[in-house]
């Protein structure tokens, strides 16, 4: 099953960089949305997660707040 992954980031966020590197290493494509560049994207982030902090990663319809590798492994693994 193909996974649809969106990651909300900021350029200076070290956890965002780690999360993107993890996704690349695992071979997953993702859509990056930078919240500091677009007010509408920041509002979207808040609507999706209830959070203002990044990273927030959405795998299909599941929201992961922060860089939680264990949760990502679970969501990205086909069962």
matplotlib code that plots the C-alpha trace (Angstrom):
import matplotlib.pyplot as plt

x = [0.0, 1.4, 1.8, 0.9, 3.3, 3.2, 5.7, 5.3, 8.7, 10.7, 14.1, 15.9, 14.3, 16.9, 14.1, 12.6, 15.9, 16.2, 12.6, 13.2, 16.5, 14.7, 12.0, 14.6, 16.7, 13.5, 12.7, 9.5, 8.6, 7.0, 5.4, 7.2, 5.2, 7.3, 5.3, 7.6, 7.1, 3.3, 0.7, -2.0, 0.3, 0.8, -3.0, -3.3, -0.8, -2.8, -6.0, -4.4, -2.6, -3.8, -0.1, 2.1, 5.4, 7.1, 7.7, 4.3, 4.1, 0.9, 1.0, -2.3, -4.7, -2.6, -0.9, 2.5, 3.5, 7.3, 9.9, 8.7, 10.6, 8.8, 5.4, 6.6, 8.0, 4.5, 2.6, 5.0, 5.2, 2.6, 0.7]
y = [0.0, 3.4, 5.9, 9.6, 11.5, 15.2, 16.8, 20.3, 21.9, 25.0, 25.5, 25.9, 22.9, 20.1, 17.5, 18.4, 17.6, 14.3, 13.3, 14.2, 12.2, 9.2, 9.3, 9.5, 6.6, 4.5, 5.3, 7.3, 10.3, 13.1, 16.5, 19.2, 22.2, 25.0, 26.8, 29.9, 30.6, 30.5, 31.8, 29.5, 26.4, 27.4, 27.6, 24.2, 22.8, 24.1, 22.7, 19.3, 18.9, 21.4, 22.3, 25.2, 23.3, 21.2, 18.7, 17.3, 14.4, 13.1, 9.5, 9.0, 10.3, 9.6, 12.6, 12.3, 15.2, 15.6, 13.2, 9.9, 7.2, 4.4, 5.7, 6.4, 2.8, 1.5, 3.8, 3.2, -0.5, -2.4, -4.9]
z = [0.0, -1.0, 1.8, 1.4, 3.7, 4.5, 6.8, 8.2, 8.8, 9.5, 8.0, 11.3, 13.0, 13.7, 14.4, 11.0, 9.3, 11.2, 10.2, 6.5, 6.5, 8.1, 5.5, 2.7, 4.2, 4.3, 0.7, 1.3, -0.8, 1.1, 0.5, 2.6, 3.8, 5.4, 7.9, 8.2, 4.5, 4.2, 6.7, 5.2, 5.7, 9.4, 9.7, 8.0, 10.5, 13.4, 11.9, 11.3, 14.6, 17.1, 17.4, 16.3, 16.7, 14.1, 12.8, 12.3, 10.0, 8.5, 7.1, 5.2, 7.9, 11.0, 12.6, 14.3, 16.4, 16.7, 15.3, 16.8, 14.9, 16.6, 15.6, 12.0, 11.8, 12.7, 10.3, 7.4, 7.7, 5.6, 7.8]

ax = plt.figure().add_subplot(projection="3d")
ax.plot(x, y, z, "-o")
ax.set_aspect("equal")
plt.show()
